[in-house]
Amino acid sequence: MTGPGEQPTRSKRNAFLVGMWLLPVVLLAVVELGLRLAGAFDVEPLFVPVEGAEGYLTPNPNVGHRYFTGPVVPGPPHDAFRAAKPEREFRLVVQGGSSAAGFPYGRTGTFPRMLEQRLTRTFPDRRVEVINTGIDAVSSWTLVDLADDIREIEPDAVLVYAGHNEFFGVFGAASTQGRVATRLYLTLKRFRIVGALSSLWAGMRAEGATTSPDQSLMGVLAAGQRVRFGSKVYQDALRQFEDNLTRLTCGYREAAIPVFLATVASNERDQAPFDPGPHETPVAEWREDVGAAREAAAVGDSARSSILLAELIARDPSAAGVRFDLARLEDHAGRMTEAAAGYAAARDRDGLPFRAPSEINDVIRRVAGQCGAALVDARAAIAAASPDAIPGASLFLEHLHPNVDGYFVLADAFYGALEAAALPEPWTARIPAAAARREVLVTELDTLLAAVHVRRLTSRWPFDTTNVSPPDTLPPEGMVAQLADDVIAGRRSWSQAMSELGAWHTESGRTAQALQIGLALIQEYPYSREIHVVTADLLRGAGALSQALLVYQEADRISPSSATRRMVGQMQLRTGRAEESVGTLRSARAMPDSSPGVLYDLALALLSTGQPEEAARIAEELIVRDPDYPSADRLLEQARSRAGLPRPTN
């Protein structure tokens, strides 16, 4: 103790100061510990267990809460996979934004599902899982943040299709305070206290929010910002993308996980710039001169229009709209090389860069080389599949989301890259592109729902500045339209509508359509025994016995039963695998729910493998168990005859 009038010693003063500094740290630590013990404000994991399907995980629909605040938070698709990676499974993980997630189709229309389906056909003796972690409107920051979760599930490769969201995506260069601040925020958000404060701040923002319910996510993230070509923000976006993509790719390489980096593509020919400019000329004067150029083009004077547009480009090189108009003139004149260059230049200078500029693809190529990743030139593949080699409306629904054909081109590009890399093993055969395209599982229901999503998107800013959404309904004409309208209105889930549609097709004798729906439901619910059995029955009825065998085997793995094992044995016998059939049917016979039909099939399999004496004994057992079983007497007689056994005397 220090007496009256005495000064505290230096050591006591230092101890007091240390205590003053430590007190808030201790208090924060106590609060953090309390929140952890209470299980509050935990960071959303990327993968969570599938409810009602033990042993399965799926991307967490709420993982977007790590990054987004607001009434609508995007999340990844439902892509269930086994928590414990089975032997000889080929597991791929896809990362990216809305195009990776498959907007507007989702599920059946994503390129990961198309790739999984084709790889499954290519390697029928392996289980293939392509796990889609794509999330709408995410930038490269989120890809890096999710990488630790992805490494934990032991992927055999990671496929990345990203780059469109570096300006206006969450943590994009036009919507953050800088790379250091973003990295610090993502690091600190793993503390529960930061999560609590973030949640409180989000609530306060929501109370005072003035966002229209009709405003799109694009509008929310852009928030009135513009990005001038070559500006500091423009360069910041390129730098952050390169830094993050390098961290992501080289980090996977250090973990011995192969990475496939794809260039990105967008609609260049049929999407005018959202923000055409000008940036350096008074708007009224500019509009008058642009109007003169367009009027000349309208009356067929393309030469004068070209001259006027070239003068405008010289006055304001960063203006995108006049470059697009000039590219249109070149296009109509058949000068496709000049047109393609003009369309790309117009896209690159769009003041609302929702489409990645050319330099994003330069970064992707550079990082692939530096980090030893496989480069998948998806942009080149899209161009090669487009009329006049210019990406446009033939493969895109709006500014950058592909249609079904476009998504198939993306899937095909990754498929070829995996073949070139000899993953999961050297390829002995491949499924031709034409055959794979015919087998894509996008149904008429998915197509109708996608049309509504696109209409909703393009009725809002920046496509339509009135921002008034059309009604999300469809005319109730026909079974498919009625089901789609029910899904949109929330009266049915997608899976319920698909099941009802599949039953309708089956009852109407449209086996091909019913089979397509069954296979699509298997991709969505790989843990459902019932869906597997129904689909396998359809495959068997269609004569696709090898495929039916694989699906029956998976059904029996999910929930073993004598009935499904019997079907496995039948398919093995009918596909020339009689020895395997005998073993399978013996195990089915030993199960508690074994039926007389198992004995009949086992006797047939034994006859096929040259074991008539045992076949006769099994047939006798069958007759004792069910004297009226169809053809049992004939089977016994055939087995006795082959075994050289005398006929029984009465």
N, C-alpha and C positions, 0 to 999 in steps of 0.2 A: 504493500500500500504506500501511497505517496502522502506525506503529511501536509498540513495546511501551509500554503505558501511555497511548497517545494515543487520544483519542475520535474516532470516525468523524465526518466532516463531515455536515451536514444532507443534502447532495445524495446522499452515499453511503448514508445511512440510508434516504432516500426510494427510491433505486434498489433497495435490498435489499427494502424492503416491496413495491414494485411487482412485483419478481421473484417474491416469495412468493405474491402474488395471482395473477400470470399463470401460474405453474407448473401449477396444476391445470387452468386453462383450456387451456393448451397440450397437456397430457396428454389431456384430454377430446377436444380437436380431433384429436389423433393417432389416438386410438381410433376416433372417428367416421369419420375418413378411411379407416382400415383396414377398418372394417366395410363402408363403401361400396365400396371396391375389391374386397372379398371377396363383395359382393352379398348380405350377410347382413342379416336383420331389416329388410328394406325394407317400406315401407308398402304394403299390398295395394291395387292400383289398382281402380277401379270396373269398368273394362272390360279384357278380355284377348282375345288372338286365339283364334279357334276352331280347335282342333286338327284338322288334316286338311282345312281349308276356307280356303284362302288368300284374303286380302282381306276376311275377316269378323271381327267382334268380337262378344262377348257379355258380359253382366254377369258379373263374377267370382264364382264360387261361394264363394270364400274371403274376399271383402271383409268379411264379418262379423267376421273376426279383428281388424279395427280396433277393435271395440267389445266383443266377447264373449270370455270365457275359459271353458274347460270342455270336456267331451268332445263336446258337440253344439253347433255354431255355425251358426245359420241364415244362409242366403244368398239372393240374388235368383233368380228363375226364369231358365232358359236362353232368351234371346230374341236370336237371332243377327241381326245387321244388317251392312250393308256399311261397312267402315272409311272408305272414300272416299265421301262423300255424293253420289249421282248427281244429275244435273240433273233438275228437276221431281219430286224425291222430296219427300213430305210426311212429316216425321219428328217424332213426338211422344215425349216421355219421361214416364213415370208415376212418381211418388214416393209413398211411404207405408209402412204396416206390413203386417200379415198379410192384411188385407182387400184391399189393393192387390196383394199377391202372389198372392191367390186361394185362400187356405186354405179348405177342405181339398182342392180340386180341382187347383189348379195348372194350368199348361198350358192346356188347352182351356176350363177353367171360369173363367178370370180375366176380369174386365171389360175389361182392355186388349186381350186377344185378340178378344173379342166386338166391341169398338169397331173394331179393325183390320179385321176381316172385313167389317163393314158399310161402313166408309169405302172399302175397296177396291172394293166393289160400287158405291158412290156415285161414285167417280172412277176409272173403268176405265182411263183414259189416264195415270194417275199411279201411281207405286209408293208405297204407304203402309206405314210402319213405326211401330208403337207399341211402344216399348222399355220393358219393365217392370223397374224397379229396386226394387220393394217388397221389404222384408225383415221377417220376423216380429219383433215385440216391440221395434221401434226407436222412439225418441222423435224430437222435432223437432231435437234436437242432431245426429243423424246425417244428417237431410235437408240441413241447412246444410253439414255436413262434406263431403257428396258433390256439392254444387252445382258446384264448380270442374270436376270430372270431367265432369259433364253438359254444362256450357257448351262444353267442348272438342269435343263431337261435333255441335255446331251444330243443336240442335233447333229446330223451327219453333214449338213451344209446349211448356210443361211442365204436366202435370196432377197435382194434389196431392189425395190422399184420405188424410188423417191427422188424428190427434187423440185416439185411444183410449189411447195409451201414455204420456201425459205424467206419470202417477203411478208406474206400475210397469214401464214399458219401460226399456230400457237407458239410463242417465243420467236416468231419471225423477226427479221431485222427491222421491219417497219412498225413493230408493235412491242418492242422490249427496250430496256435501258442499256443493253450491251451484253457482250458474251460473258464477262466476268460476273456481272450481277445475276445472269440467268443460271450459270453454273453454280454459284453460291446458293441461290434459291433452291435448286433441285437437290443440292446436298443437304441443306438445312431442313428441307421439308420432311426428311426421314425422322426428324425429332417430333415427338407428339405435341410439344408446345407450339412449334411452328405450324403444325397441322391445325391445332385449335385456333390460333390467331388467324390463319388463312381462312378457316371456316367462318369465323366471326366477321372478317372483312368482306367475305363473299356475301354474307347475310346483309350487312350494312349496304353494300352496293346494290343488292337486289331490291331493298326497300326503296331506294331512290332511283331505281333504273327507269329509263324512259324508252327502252327498246320496244319497238313494235313487235307483237307476236308474229307478224308476217315477215319480219326481217330475217334474212337468211344468215347462216353461219358466216358466209363470205362477207356480208355487210357488217356483222358484229366485229369480225377480226380486222377488217380494213379500217373501219371507224373514220372514214373520210380522208384517209391518208392517200398520197400519191407518191410514186417512186420514179424519179427521172432517170433515164438511161445514163449510166456512167457516173451517177452521183455518189456521194459518200455512203448513203444507205444502200444503194445498189451494190457497191463494192463490199460493204460490210456483210451483205447477204452471201456473196460469193465466198468471202473469207470464212464466215461461220460454217457454211456448208462444207467447205474443204477441210477445215479443222475437225469438225464433228465426224465427217465421213472417214477421215483418216483414223481418228480414235476408234471408231466403230470397227472398221475393216482390219486394221492392224491388231486391234484387241482380239478379234476372233482368230486371226492368224496365230497369235501367241498362244491361244488355247487349242491350236491344231484343228480349227473348224474352217473348212473351205467356205469362201464367200463368192457369190456371183452378183456382180454389180451391173445393173441394167441402165442404159441410157433411157431417157424419158421422151415421150412423144406427145403432141397435142394437135388440135385442129388448126392448121395454118391457113388452108385454102378457103374455108367457109366460115371463119369466125373473125369478124372485124375487131380491131382493138377496142377494148372497153373504154379506154381513155385515149382518144386519138390525138390530143394536143389542141392548139399549139402551146409551146412553153416560152417562146421568145418574141411573139408577135401579138399585138392587140387582137382580141377575139373577134370583134366586129369586122375588122379589116380582113382577117384571116378567113372568116366564114364567107365573105363576099367573093374572095379569090378562089376558094375551094368550090363554091357554087358555080363559078364560071367554068372551071375545069370539068366539073361533072356535067354541066349543061352541054359543053362541047362533046363530051363522050356520048351523051344521050342522043344527039343528033347525028352521030356517026363520024364526027371529026376527031378521031382518036389521035391524029398527029398533033393538033393544037392542044388537046387535053394533056397529052404527054409532056409537051413543052411547059404548059402552065404548072403541072404537078412537079416537074423537075425544078422549076424556079422556086416553088414553095419549099421543096426539100432543101434547096440551097439556103433559103432564108432561115429555116428552122430544122436542122438535121435530126433533132430529137423527136420531132412530131411523127407519130405512128400512122395516123389515118391516111395521110397523102401517100405514104409508101404503099399502104394496102391498095389504095385506088390505082396507083401506077402498076402494081403487080397484077391487078385485075385486067388492065389494058393489055399487058404483056401476055397474060393467060388467053384472053380472047383472040389475040393475034397469033397464037400458037408458038410463042417464044417461051418454051417451058423452062429453060435454064434460068432466064432472067426472071420469069414469074416466081419460080421457087425461091430464088434469092430475095426477091422483093417481099414475098409473104413472110419469110423468116425474119427479115429486117424489121418488118412492121410488128411482128409479135415481140421481138426483142425490145422494142421501144415503147411498148404499151405502158402507159403511166399507171395502170392497174395490172401488175404482172402476176395474174393468177395462173398463167402458163409460164413454165420455166423458160428463160432465155437460152440461147445457144451455149452460152458460157457455162451453164450448169452441166451440160453434157461434156464440155471440155474438162471440167473438174472431175467428173465421174471417170473419164478415161485416164486422167492423170493419177488419181488415187488408186485405181485398179492396178496400174503399172507399178506404183510405189509400194503397195502393200501385198502384191502377189495374188490379187483376186482375179477371177475369171471375168472378162468383160463380155456382157451380153448386149449386143447392139440392137436393142429393141426399137429404137427410133429408125434405124436403117431397115429393119424388118417391116415396120409399119409403112414406111415410104415405099418399099418394094411391092407391098400388097395394095398400094393405092393407085388410082388412075393418074397417069403422068408422073408417078413417083412423088406426088405432093400430098401429104396427109390432109384429109378433109372429111367431109360428111359421110363418105362411104364406110368409114371405120369409127367415126366418133358421133356421139349423141348431142354434144354441145361443144364447149370449149376444150375439154380435155378427157372426158370420160369415154372410154371405148364402148361400142356396141358389142354384141356377142361375137361377131366376126373379129373385131379389134382385140377383144380379150383373148380370143383363140390365138391370134398372131403372137401376143405376148407369151402365152403358155407354150406355143411352139418354139419360140426363141429360147426360152429356158430349157425346154426339152432337148433341143439341139446342143445347147451348152453342156448339159449333164452328160449327154452321149459323148461329146468331145473329151470331157474330163474322165470318162469311164467310171462314172458313179451310178449306182453303188458298186459296180463291178464291170469288167469289159462286156460290152453289149454284143449279144449274138443275133439279135433281131430288133426291129423297131416297128411300131405301129404307124402306118402311113398317115400323113396329115389328113388326107381326104376321109379316110375311115374314122380317124379320131374326131374330126369335125362333125361327122354324122352322128356320133355317139355322145355329143355334148348334151348335158341333162337340163338345159334351160327349157322349161315347159311353157305352154301358152299362158298359164296363170302368172308365172314369173315375168313374162313379157308385158302383160297388162299392168302389173304392179309397177314395173320399171317405168312404163310410160307415164304413170301418174307422178312418180317421183321426179322425173325429168320436167314434166309440165310445172310442177310446184317450184322447182329450182329456177327455171327460165322465166317464170312470171315475176321474179323478184329482182332487186338490184344485184348485180350491175347489168343484167340482161334487160330488165324492164324497170325503168326508174319510177313508175307509178307504185311499185311495191304492193300491188293488190293481188292476192292469191286467188286462183280460180277454185271453185268447189272441188274437193277431193272425192268426187264420186264418179261412177261410171254408169252409163245407161244399162239397166238390168235386162240385157238381151243375151239369152243363152246361159247355159250352166256355168261356163268359165267366167263370164262377166259378173254374174251374180256372186260367185265365190270371191272374186277379186274385190268387189264392192264390200262384201262382208269383212274381208281382211282389213281394208282401209278404214272402215267404220269401227273396227274393234269387236265385231260380233263373232268372229272366228279367228283363231290363230292361223299362221301360215301352215303349220303341220296339219291342223284339222282340215283346212281347205284342201290341201294336197291329198290327204287320205280319202276324203270324200270324192275328189276328182278321180283318184285312182280306182276306187270302187265303181264309179260310174262308167269309166272306160272298160273295166273288166266285165261288168254286166252287159255292156253294149258290144262286146266282142272285139274291142280295140286293144289287143294284147300289147302292141308296140308302145302305145301311149301309156298304158298302165305300167309296163315294165320301166319306162323312162322315169315315171314318178317313183316307183319302188326303189330304183337305184339312187335317185336323188335323196330320198328319205334315209337310205342307208348311210350316205355321206354325212347327212345332218345328225343322224342318231346311230352311230356305229355300235352302240351298246344295247340296241333293241333287238331281242331275239325274234319277236313277233314280226317286225318289218323284214328281217332277214329271211324268215321262213316263207312269208308271202311272196317276196321277190324271187327267191330260189324256185318256188313252185312255178312262177311265171317263166323263168328262164328255162326250166325243164320242159314246160309246155311248148316253148318256142324252139326247142331242139338245141339250145346252147348248154349242152350237158357239162362241159368243162367249167364254164362260169357258174353253173348251178352247183356243182360240186364245191367250189370255193366258198360260195355263200352259205350252203348247208354246213360246211365245216366251221365257219365263223359262228353260225347260229348255235351249233353244238358246243363251241368253246364258251360262248356267253352264258349258256344255261344248258348243261348236258341233260339229254333225255334219250330214252330208247327210240322215240319217234324220229328225232332229228338224226341220230346216229344211224338208224336204218336207212334214211334217205342218203346219207353220206356213202354207206355201203352200196346202195343201189347205183349211185352215180359212178362210183369207182368201178363197179362191175361193167357198167355200160360204156365206160371210156377205156376199157382194156386194162384195168388195174385190178385183176381178179384176186391176186394174192393179198393185196391190201384190203380188198373187200371182205375176204374171209376173216381177217383180224378184226376189222371194224365191226362186223356182224356178230362175231363171238363176244366182243365187249358189250354190244347192245343186248345180246341174249342174257348176259349176266346182270343187267340192270333190273331194279325192282319193278319198273313199269313196262318190262318187255312184253310185247304182244305176239300172237301167233304169226303175224306177218313176218316178224324177224326170223322165225324158224324157217319159213318158206324161202325167204331170200338167202339165208345161210345155206340151206340145202342146194339151191341153185348155184351159189358161189363155189361150194365144194365140188359140185359136178364140173364146173368150168375149170377147176384146178386139178382134175383127175383124182378126186377122192370120193368115188361113188359109194363105198361101204359106209363111210361116215355120213354121207348125204342121205343114205337110206335110213340110218338110225335117227337122224334129225327129222326126216319126213315121218317116221313112225311116231316120234314124240309129238309132232304137230297134229297128227290124226287123233292121238289119244287126247290131246288138249282141246282140239276143236274138230270133231269128226266131220263137220259140214264145211270146212274151209275149202274154197273153190280150188279145183285142180290139184288138191293134195294127193288124192289117190293116183292120179296120172304121174305126178312127180315121184312118188314112191316106186311105182312100177318101173319108171325110167331108170331110177337109181339102182334098183335091184338088177335090172337087165344089164346095165353097164358093169356092175360088180360081179355078175355071174352067180347071183344068189338065187336059190329056188323060190318059186312063188309059195306063199304060205297056203297050207291046206285048211279048208274049213272044217 
